[in-house]
Amino acid sequence: MSNNTGEVLESHPMKGGDGAYSYAKNSYFQRAATSTTDAKIHEAITEKLDIVKLSSTSNTLRIADLGCSVGPNTFISMQNVLEAMQHKYRTQDPPSKLPEFQVLFNDHASNDFNTLFASLPSERQYFAAGVPGSFHNRLFPKSSLHFVHSSYALQWLSKVPEEVLDKNSPAWNKGRIHYTNAAEDVGNAYAAQFAEDMGIFLDARAKELVAGGMMVLILTSIPDGVPNSRVPVGVMFDLLGSTLMDMAKEEIISESQVDSFNLPIYSASLKEMKDMVERNGCFRIENIETTNPVSKIDAQVGTRPCTMHLRAGMEGIISKHFGNKIIDELFDRFDRKAEEYSHVLKASCTAGTQLLIVLTRK
C-alpha cells in the first residue's frame, strides 16, 4: 500500500488461516486484555456519543475497525460497540428508531480477508464490508464515519526508522531487533517515527469522522518512568532478539541479517499520546487512561501460550526477512529461552501497559 507521497508502506499481517499457529487460534491474550475496556467503551458511548445528532445526518451509522486482522476479536469488539449503540437508542426518551449499521473491517491488503469473512457471525445485526489499506493513510470519504475503533494495531509503525538501519548513524541498532535495552538514540528514532505516524493517522481520521463522531483506541503503552525492558512486551522482544543472535553465532543465519532486522513496534506513554491528540486539535479527549491488560488473564499461564501468540503475530515479518526455514527452530529456541527467563517475564511490570483513549470529533 502506498501513501499520498507514493512511498510504499510496510505490511506485516498476522498469521492467516485457522491452523495451529494462526492468529485466529492464538489471540486469546489480546482479547482478554481488551475485555478490560469493554465496560468503559460501553459507558463512553452511553454518556458521550450524541446519537440524535449522528442520526440526523444519516440513516446508516458506519463503524470502522482499523487493523481488524482475521478475528474473532474484531467481531467481539464490534458486537460490544453495536450493543452499546442499540442500548442508547432504545433508552432515549422517546426511544429512537434504530438506524441501519454498517461495519467496515480494515487492514492491509495482505491481511487474510478470506478467513475473516468466512467466519463472520451469522446472526450479526450489521452490513459488513472490507476496506484494504494502511490506516496511516486516508481510507474513507470525508465525513463518512460515525465511530472508529482500533485495538492493538496502532503500536505498529508505518516503517522501521531509517536511522536504526544506517551503519553511519548513532542510532544504528547493531545486534538488536528493537529499542528495548538499546542506545538512547535508537529509542528516540522510534519515538520520532511513532509521532510522525500518529500525526498522519489523526489527520486522516479527523477528515473521515463526522462532527460528534467518536474514536476509541486501545494500544500497548508504557508507564511514565518505566523502561521498556521492564514491561512484558519489551522482555519478549529482547528474548526474541537474543534467540536470533544465538542462531547467528551458530551461523544458521548471518549476523548482518539480524543487524538489518528491526521490529516496527512502539509503545507510547499516556503523556505522549495526550500531547499528540492536543497538537492535532481536532478531537476532544473524553477519556484517556492506562489499564492492566493481564488482570483477566490466568496468572498460571505458562510460556508456551506466550510463544504461540508471539509466533502468530511475528511469523509474517520474520519469515519475510529471514525465510520460512528458520521459523520452527526459532520459536522452539525462543520457547526454551522464555522458560529459562520466566522469572523475568513474571516480574515485569503489567500495570499501566495498556492505553485506552476515547475521543470525540469536534
GUFIPA-41235 format. One record per residue: residue in one letter; x, y, z of N, C-alpha, C, O in turn. Coordinates in steps of 0.001 Angstrom, whole numbers, plus 500000, padded with zeros to 6 digits. Example, Ala and Ser with C-alpha at 12.3 -4.5 7.8 and 13.67 -1.06 7.14 Angstrom:
REM residues 2
a513190494310507800512300495500507800513200496700507800514236496681508465s512850497750507080513670498940507140512900500030507870513409501138508039
//
This chain:
REM residues 362
m500844498804500000500000500000500000500874501239500000501839501305500762s500566502223499167501337503458499107500580504574499794499350504593499809n501338505512500367500697506674500942500614507780499907500889507554498729n500240508969500336499998510043499373501260510494498649501175511134497601t502445510163499201503690510560498563504196509492497611505220509680496954g503495508380497532503920507288496669504857506312497352505257505309496760e505213506605498613506109505721499351505372504438499721504227504494500170v506006503293499541505378502018499869505489501773501369506587501774501926l504341501563502019504327501309503447504503499825503711504079498982502921e505136499520504839505365498125505192504059497465505616503188498106506205s503934496176505308502741495422505658503161494155506387503937493353505867h502638493985507603503012492816508406501762492183509004501504492326510199p500977491475508169499736490896508674499988489783509675501035489137509666m498995489574510545499060488446511463498963487151510663498550487154509503k499349486044511298499305484738510642497862484400510281497002484312511157g497598484209508974496245483972508500495785482537508674496452481725509314g494635482242508093494062480901508183493523480602509568493366481497510400d493238479311509804492768478917511132493541477712511649493013476902512412g494809477600511222495660476497511652496190476685513067495844477648513751a497042475742513497497547475723514872498305476990515234498273477427516385y499004477594514238499810478785514531499132480083514093499760481141514111s497873480015513706497182481198513184496841482185514292496754481831515468y496650483438513876496234484467514826494825484170515329494510484429516490a493982483629514457492610483314514864492597482344516044491720482417516905k493580481431516078493647480439517157494539480904518308494545480286519372n495289481984518104496252482413519119496155483918519390497148484641519307s494956484370519711494766485781520044493969485935521336493309486949521566y494049484898522175493325484926523456493832486055524344493036486761524963f495152486230524413495703487266525290495187488649524911494809489441525775q495176488930523601494712490236523149493247490450523524492862491536523957r492431489404523353491017489528523679490819489698525184490042490547525619a491524488889525978491396489006527429491841490381527898491244490962528804a492899490900527271493407492225527654492401493317527330492101494168528168t491878493288526100490955494361525701489595494231526380488838495201526432s489272493042526901487989492885527592487925493767528832486840494070529327t489101494184529340489119495084530495488564496461530134488239497250531021t488455496753528837487966498076528405486520498035527908485944499087527629d485924496858527791484574496752527220483563497649527940482809498388527307a483563497572529268482594498357530048482857499859529884481916500653529855k484121500245529777484473501662529627484023502192528258483583503335528142i484139501341527221483671501748525889482156501887525883481610502837525321h481477500923526519480015500978526621479589502259527339478641502926526925e480290502592528406479990503801529184480218505070528356479427506011528423a481300505089527577481610506262526756480528506491525707480107507625525478i480077505401525068479020505522524065477722506000524722477030506864524184t477401505435525880476172505793526593476167507253527025475150507937526903e477298507729527528477329509060528131477798510170527185477431511331527368k478604509826526179479260510876525394478863510924523914479058511952523266l478313509838523369478006509818521940476616510398521688475621509890522205d476556511448520905475282512122520605474632511451519398474830511870518257i473850510398519668473272509635518563472172510390517843471931510150516660v471496511308518542470461512116517882471101512965516796470583513063515684k472227513575517125472950514397516160473461513551515001473366513953513841l474016512352515326474539511486514273473423510993513364473593510935512146s472278510636513950471158510104513163470560511156512246469962510829511220s470721512414512615470145513478511794470898513653510480470387514267509543t472109513113510413472917513271509199472883512038508301473260512117507132s472432510888508839472457509658508041471516508618508617471340508532509833n470903507816507728470071506695508166470904505453508442470393504445508929t472201505536508125473121504417508360474278504900509219474915505902508895l474552504201510303475713504521511127476866503615510713476737502391510707r477965504217510375479128503459509885480195503372510965480637504379511518i480590502148511245481595501853512270482795501225511571482634500275510806a483985501738511819485193501181511209486076500564512279486310501164513328d486566499356512006487554498728512885488877498709512139489034497978511161l489820499506512596491102499672511901492135498683512442492383498620513646g492734497909511526493676496868511937492933495674512500493290495143513551c491884495252511782490957494227512294491556492834512363491076492003513134s492594492553511578493187491217511456492131490212510976491301490551510132v492154488978511504491294487929510940490209487448511898489494486499511577g490067488061513041489066487618514003489644486558514921490780486120514736p488853486139515928487471486536516226487352487827517037486246488314517272n488498488385517466488450489537518370487684490717517787486945491397518499t487861490959516487487184492106515877485667491966515952484962492954516156f485158490734515788483705490533515843483173490792517259482103491375517432i483926490356518254483512490571519648483506492059519967482575492560520597s484543492761519533484626494203519780483501494957519082482882495844519669m483240494601517825482187495275517081480812495000517683479950495879517689q480603493792518184479331493477518826479153494309520096478048494764520392n480224494504520835480172495323522050479783496764521718478951497366522399v480393497306520668480073498675520233478620498760519779477898499686520146l478201497784518977476843497784518429475793497707519544474799498432519522e476026496826520509475064496668521605474961497952522431473878498316522890a476080498628522615476053499893523363475251500946522605474484501699523206m475429501000521278474677501960520473473187501634520475472354502529520622q472848500351520313471446499947520306470782500260521643469636500706521695h471521500018522719471005500314524062470715501801524203469692502189524767k471614502630523691471413504077523803470188504525523009469426505373523472y469996503961521821468816504307521026467534503930521761466576504702521798r467527502739522341466295502241522981465979502975524273464822503014524690t466981503555524910466742504213526195466555505721526052466475506432527054q466484506217524810466173507635524599464727507901525017463904506985525022d464427509109525356463064509490525718462590510606524776462991511756524954p461754510301523789461216508964523489462256508086522800463241508601522271p462048506744522800463008505855522153463200506216520678462240506534519977s464420506162520232464716506495518839464647505239517981464960504138518435k464236505425516747464212504308515814465643503903515476466489504750515190l465899502605515514467252502127515215467609502389513762466808502117512868p468800502913513519469252503064512127469795501729511642469840500763512404e470201501669510403470945500507509932472415500732510271472886501868510320f473125499641510502474527499725510867475388499056509794475021498021509239q476523499660509519477499499054508621478848499042509328479305500061509845v479482497861509339480811497738509930481831497568508812481702496687507963l482832498417508828483880498419507809485151497847508426485777498475509280f485521496658507987486695495979508541487920496358507719487983496081506522n488887496988508365490086497447507656491346496748508131491535496515509325d492197496422507186493578496007507459494342496096506142493774496429505102h495633495794506203496437495823504981495847494875503938495156493915504279a496124495151502681495613494319501584496089492873501710495424491955501229s497245492666502359497784491313502521497148490568503691497481489407503929n496240491210504425495528490534505503494673489397504929494250489452503774d494425488376505741493632487229505286492138487551505414491468487095506340f491633488345504467490217488713504494489318487505504203488158487483504617n489847486501503493489029485311503223488617484629504517487449484288504705t489592484430505418489276483826506709488367484734507523487448484261508192l488621486035507466487801486995508211486337486877507817485468486733508677f486061486936506519484674486946506085484023485568506131482803485457506252a484841484516506035484281483164506175483800482910507598482955482044507824s484334483663508558483966483447509963483062484547510521482883484643511735l482492485374509645481558486411510100480394485793510874479845484782510437p480006486366512001478873485827512763477603485806511905477262486806511272s476918484679511887475729484544511040474574485401511557473710485806510779e474550485682512863473441486436513452473760487925513597473092488629514354r474754488398512893475151489805513046474017490739512622473213490421511745q473984491892513271472940492893513001473541494107512299473200495250512602y474432493837511366475068494916510610475461494410509230475623493208509020f475610495330508301476153495021506988477674495111507091478205496015507737a478364494182506459479824494114506584480497494418505255479997494056504190a481636495087505336482447495356504152483914495383504556484254495722505690g484769495024503622486208495057503862486833496269503182486475496615502057v487763496904503873488453498076503324489961497841503434490544498072504494p490601497381502344492034497117502401492853498400502335492497499331501612g493949498451503089494821499616503052495384499936504421494892499447505437s496411500755504441497050501148505692496300502285506360495937503263505707f496062502159507680495398503246508392496324504446508610495917505442509208h497565504352508127498436505516508142498106506456506971498748507491506790n497099506076506187496609506903505083495125507187505268494490506637506167r494573508051504412493129508172504290492577506868503737493173506259502849l491437506445504265490806505207503833489356505397503394488835504611502603f488708506441503910487276506610503719486968508027503222487778508937503398p485802508211502604485407509558502162485281510526503346485137510112504496k485337511794503038485253512826504065483911512747504801482858512596504181s483967512851506119482770512873506979481823511714506694480611511898506584s482395510514506575481564509338506264481459508352507428480626507446507392l482290508514508458482302507575509582481677508212510821481782509417511048h481019507356511621480413507824512861481143507292514096481079507889515170f481831506171513930482561505573515061483772504842514501483665504086513535v484922505076515117486159504398514721486712503650515925486771504184517033h487116502403515691487682501562516752488992500981516244489091500584515083s489981500931517098491233500262516749491840499665518008492047500366518999s492123498374517967492643497681519146493920496928518798493946496119517870y494968497204519549496264496526519414496775496542517974497248495528517461a496673497699517332497179497858515968498061499084515826499025499073515061l497738500143516560498441501415516374499882501403516870500648502315516560q500260500381517637501662500309518056502581499918516888503800500064516979w501992499424515794502773499093514596503094500378513829502196501144513481l504363500600513575504794501766512818504580501541511324504456500402510875s504537502629510555504403502504509105505675501935508482505637501356507397k506804502104509179508076501562508701509085501577509840508894502271510839v510150500813509688511251500856510645511956502205510491512207502634509365p512282502882511595513012504154511481514311503960510699515099503065511006e514527504792509703515672504613508804517013504664509535517955503967509158e517100505486510579518370505659511281518884504371511915520094504160511996v517957503496512372518407502301513088519033501273512148519672500321512595l518845501474510834519421500562509839520653501170509161521257500539508293d521020502372509548522133503099508927523400502921509761523476503392510896k524395502238509189525636501964509917526363503238510330527154503219511273n526107504332509643526783505595509944525998506473510915526417507589511224s524864505974511395524029506746512301524302506340513752524545505164514024p524267507295514687524409506934516101523256506065516590523326505481517671a522194505983515789521042505153516163521102503758515527520144502992515623w522235503426514872522333502084514270522167501046515371522870501073516381n521225500131515161520842499185516214521493497820516008520798496807515923k522788497789515930523533496555515660523280495504516742523376495778517939g522953494291516283522811493161517193521501493127517964521301492252518807r520606494071517686519317494101518364518197494229517331518427494640516193i516988493870517745515857493927516810514789494916517273513722495007516666h515072495658518348514085496569518912514821497588519755516024497451519981y514118498609520225514781499617521048514906499203522513515535499911523300t514312498061522894514470497559524251515951497340524561516645496640523824n516428497932525639517829497827526081518831498387525067520029498132525180a518360499136524094519257499705523079519702501104523512519271501613524547a520574501718522698521061503067522982519909504068522931518902503831522263e520063505185523638519015506200523705518651506724522324517487507032522070d519633506830521425519356507321520072518382506404519331517578506870518524v518455505117519605517551504158518962516113504414519432515192504497518620g515937504537520735514610504824521273514052506137520750512857506246520475n514921507137520613514481508437520093514022508331518646513058508985518248a514715507504517851514336507311516451512960506648516355512136507030515524y512722505662517205511415505002517240510320505988517649509245506021517050a510608506792518682509611507754519171509262508778518089508101509156517932a510278509220517348510046510200516279509195509609515159508321510286514617q509450508334514807508656507686513763507215507509514213506289507703513426f507022507140515479505673506972516013504920508298515986503749508348515609a505599509370516388504956510692516396504544511110514990503465511671514797e505401510839514010505068511163512617503853510357512147502927510899511545d503877509050512435502765508184512030501458508593512699500408508638512057m501532508891513994500311509227514719499737510554514236498518510723514197g500600511494513869500129512761513321499340512548512045498287513155511851i499854511674511160499161511358509901497850510630510186496829510914509559f497880509690511136496689508923511500495581509850511997494439509751511547l495910510740512913494900511636513480494361512604512430493167512906512423d495220513086511553494763513982510476493768513270509562492748513839509173a494083512014509224493207511243508334491855510981508989490815511155508353r491861510565510253490598510271510931489779511536511161488549511486511155a490447512666511365489718513932511545488918514274510300487832514847510397k489442513930509134488734514185507873487581513192507681486542513549507126e487760511962508132486795510893507850485621510860508824484523510444508454l485841511295510065484783511270511075483873512487510947484337513597510684v482583512268511133481643513385511171481825514143512483482352513591513449a481396515393512523481416516153513772480555515425514802479414515064514512g481092515210515996480382514464517027480658512973516999480264512249517913g481340512503515943481710511096515862482739510742516926483441511612517440m482822509456517250483693509000518340484774508071517823484557507320516872m485947508122518456487038507211518135487583506604519434487882507318520391v487703505278519443488244504554520593489506503825520153489482503031519213l490609504101520844491896503488520523492401502712521724492410503219522846i492826501466521480493446500645522524494800500202521981494881499617520901l495844500476522721497176500114522239498105499842523405497829500215524545t499216499183523096500207498930524137500782500251524597500919501193523816s501113500309525862501642501546526424502768501217527386503042500054527680i503405502257527861504456502090528855504249503132529938504106504315529632p504230502717531203504030503698532275505160504727532283506311504391532004d504836505963532597505851507013532667506962506610533641506705506199534772g508187506740533170509327506464534028509754505010534090510751504687534736v509013504121533425509367502692533426510089502360532122509550502646531052p511287501768532163511989501408530922511280500275530199510624499442530824n511416500248528873510754499214528076511228497813528444510512496835528227s512436497713529002512986496409529393512279495826530610512542494689531000r511374496612531215510670496118532402509177495925532166508411495782533119v508758495919530896507369495587530577507372494283529781508353493986529100p506291493498529853506292492167529229506677492156527757507467491311527336v506130493083526960506413493064525525507889493362525272508485492800524354g508481494243526081509898494547525938510770493347526257511752493073525567v510398492634527316511142491414527687511056490382526566512055489757526211m509860490210526014509656489227524934510495489574523709511134488694523131f510502490844523305511265491251522127512767491107522371513519490759521461d513195491375523595514612491223523931515029489751523832516097489435523309l514181488866524335514474487432524261514457486943522816515257486085522444l513557487477522007513496487092520596514768487529519880515329486769519091g515223488742520147516461489227519540517655488408519979518538488100519179s517677488059521250518766487228521778518777485853521127519841485296520857t517588485305520876517486483996520214518019484068518782518723483165518329l517682485140518079518194485320516716519718485463516716520387484937515827m520263486160517691521718486313517779522393484984518101523487484710517606d521755484161518921522281482808519183522389482024517878523379481332517643m521372482136517037521362481417515763522399481999514797522969481280513976a522636483311514906523664483935514068525053483431514471525894483175513610k525291483290515773526597482810516259526850481371515815527997480958515643e525780480620515634525909479244515155525847479174513629525846478090513045e525795480354512991525798480502511534524594479849510849524667479441509690i523497479762511583522239479305510984521658480439510141521062480218509087i521852481655510639521567482879509885522806483763510018523696483457510812s522878484841509263524051485709509363523784486856510342522643487281510521e524839487338510960524699488444511901524224489706511182523505490517511765s524619489874509931524179491045509172522666491004508941522016492046508856q522115489794508840520661489681508715519959490205509972518918490857509895v520552489905511127519969490387512383520127491903512472519203492605512884d521298492404512086521552493849512144520573494641511280520235495781511599s520122494033510193519230494739509261517752494458509533516890494811508729f517465493817510678516080493479511036515695494194512326516351494023513354n514646494984512275514113495638513471512596495569513448511978495730512396l512002495332514600510547495273514701509968496684514702510355497494515544p509053497003513788508470498346513720507309498515514704506165498738514308i507629498405515979506600498454517025507050499418518118508202499379518551y506142500278518559506487501269519580505355501392520593504188501481520214s505693501397521864504715501591522938504856502998523492505888503343524067a503829503803523321503862505200523764503357505321525193502619504464525680s503760506388525853503250506682527183501951507464527062501627507987525995l501215507540528152499965508301528165500246509763527813499506510369527039k501297510319528372501631511731528109501929511965526628501483512957526051e502687511044526011502991511180524581501706511240523758501546512107522899m500794510308524033499555510253523256498686511489523508498099512039522576k498608511913524751497807513102525083498355514322524344497590515117523799d499664514466524328500284515604523640499992515577522142499745516621521539m500019514374521533499778514264520096498335514607519739498082515269518732v497394514159520562495979514476520314495753515973520447495069516578519622e496325516569521480496152518011521691496809518818520574496292519859520168r497943518338520081498634519019518981497779518987517715497748519952516952n497090517874517501496214517759516328495064518759516403494742519416515413g494457518871517560493452519899517797492052519629517296491161520455517497c491827518481516641490505518207516049489613517354516944488438517149516641f490172516860518043489420515928518887489350516423520330490274517062520835r488231516110520978488083516346522405488358515025523128487779513996522781i489223515051524116489545513840524874488448513595525907488285514368526851e487700512510525717486652512139526670487215511292527801486772511383528946n488196510472527461488852509633528477490201509180527940490324508805526774i491203509218528796492498508636528455493061508062529740493263508783530717e493312506774529737493786506113530953494562504845530602494379504260529535t495421504442531516496126503176531356495402502116532170494828502409533219t495432500893531686494794499775532371495779498620532467496834498627531832n495419497637533267496255496448533442495745495355532511494698494768532786p496451495061531412495918494124530424495884492673530882495192491858530272v496612492328531943496637490916532352495710490635533523495732489540534084s494899491612533895494034491410535046493009490301534820492475489740535777k492732489981533534491772488909533236492439487695532601491770486825532043i493769487646532693494499486505532151494969485628533302495473486133534306d494809484339533164495210483391534200496692483562534519497544483422533641a496991483862535771498381484094536190499237482835536045500465482916536018q498591481677535952499343480427535851499696480041534408500333479014534175v499273480878533433499578480582532039501089480485531859501830481365532298g501542479418531214502977479214531045503535479941529848502857480751529216t504807479635529539505476480344528449505034479849527075505129480596526102r504553478611526970504180478084525654503085478898524984503234479236523809p501978479237525675500974480092525043501553481448524634501165481998523604c502475481990525431503117483264525076503880483113523760503834483990522897t504585481984523622505335481728522398504399481624521198504686482179520137m503288480919521360502329480740520259501731482080519836501560482339518645h501416482925520806500858484242520483501891485113519787501568485832518842l503127485051520249504181485839519611504402485363518183504593486169517273r504376484044517992504562483495516649503434483929515714503686484285514562a502192483903516202501057484295515370501191485738514903500797486081513788g501757486584515772501888487988515427503131488313514626503124489258513837m504209487542514812505509487907514246506016487008513116506984487355512440e505375485865512906505892484936511900505991485590510521506961485368509797g504998486390510161504992487011508839506187487903508609506872487768507595i506454488813509528507549489770509356508915489086509447509860489487508768i509015488044510296510295487334510444510601486490509207511722486517508699s509613485745508725509851484887507556510115485718506311510846485283505421k509533486903506238509769487791505105511239488205505041511788488386503954h511867488352506194513261488805506253514251487641506259515262487677505558f513956486611507050514909485509507233514566484254506435515390483347506324g513367484196505884512920482995505192512119482088506109512188482206507332n511353481175505504510461480301506277511177479187507027510665478677508023k512355478810506555513002477598507077513389477693508541513460476677509231i513642478913509026514124479031510404512993479135511427513246479075512631i511751479289510966510659479651511870510453478630512992510404479012514162d510333477345512662510090476336513692511216476313514722510966476298515927e512455476310514237513590476262515166513670477537516004513953477485517201l513421478677515366513479479943516100512527479933517280512920480277518395f511282479543517051510308479613518141510449478455519126510031478582520277d511028477332518704511376476285519672512454476806520622512371476614521835r513457477459520061514528478029520872513992479151521763514346479248522938f513137479991521189512562481087521972511776480534523152511858481067524258d511015479465522923510204478879523987511084478409525144510755478615526312r512208477775524803513130477316525846513742478503526592513895478472527813k514086479540525843514690480725526470513670481450527348514004481930528431a512435481525526880511385482168527669511144481403528973510881481999530017e511236480085528892511087479271530107512239479544531067512043479647532278e513439479661530511514628479933531327514513481296532020514932481457533166y513951482252531324513829483595531876512397483913532314511997485077532345s511639482889532647510237483093533019510111483978534260509119484689534425h511127483929535132511083484767536336511155486253535960510570487100536634v511885486560534867511972487949534411510624488390533832510155489499534085l510014487493533047508698487799532478507664488032533575506878488977533513k507676487154534585506684487260535649506893488512536492505944489071537041a508148488944536588508460490126537403508253491427536645508292492503537241s508032491341535327507893492560534527506606493289534888505607492683535273c506664494597534752505534495457535109504358495220534171504530495219532953t503179495021534720501993494819533883500965495929534069500170496188533166a500969496589535231500016497678535453500367498863534551501524499273534464g499359499395533891499576500578533072500207500319531725500732501250531114t500176499075531230500806498774529944499795498652528800500134498200527707q498560499057529062497544499135528013496897500508528108496522500954529192l496768501175526965496250502536526947494891502565526268494732502034525169l493918503178526910492576503383526358492370504874526130492547505680527043i491992505238524899491741506637524555490369506743523902490092506044522927v489514507603524424488201507867523837488179509323523391488359510235524198l487954509531522091487980510873521511486675511171520786486056510275520212t486262512429520816485117512877520045485579513935519048486338514841519395r485110513809517801485460514785516773484753516090517078483530516132517215k485539517162517183484974518477517487484105518972516331483543520064516405
//
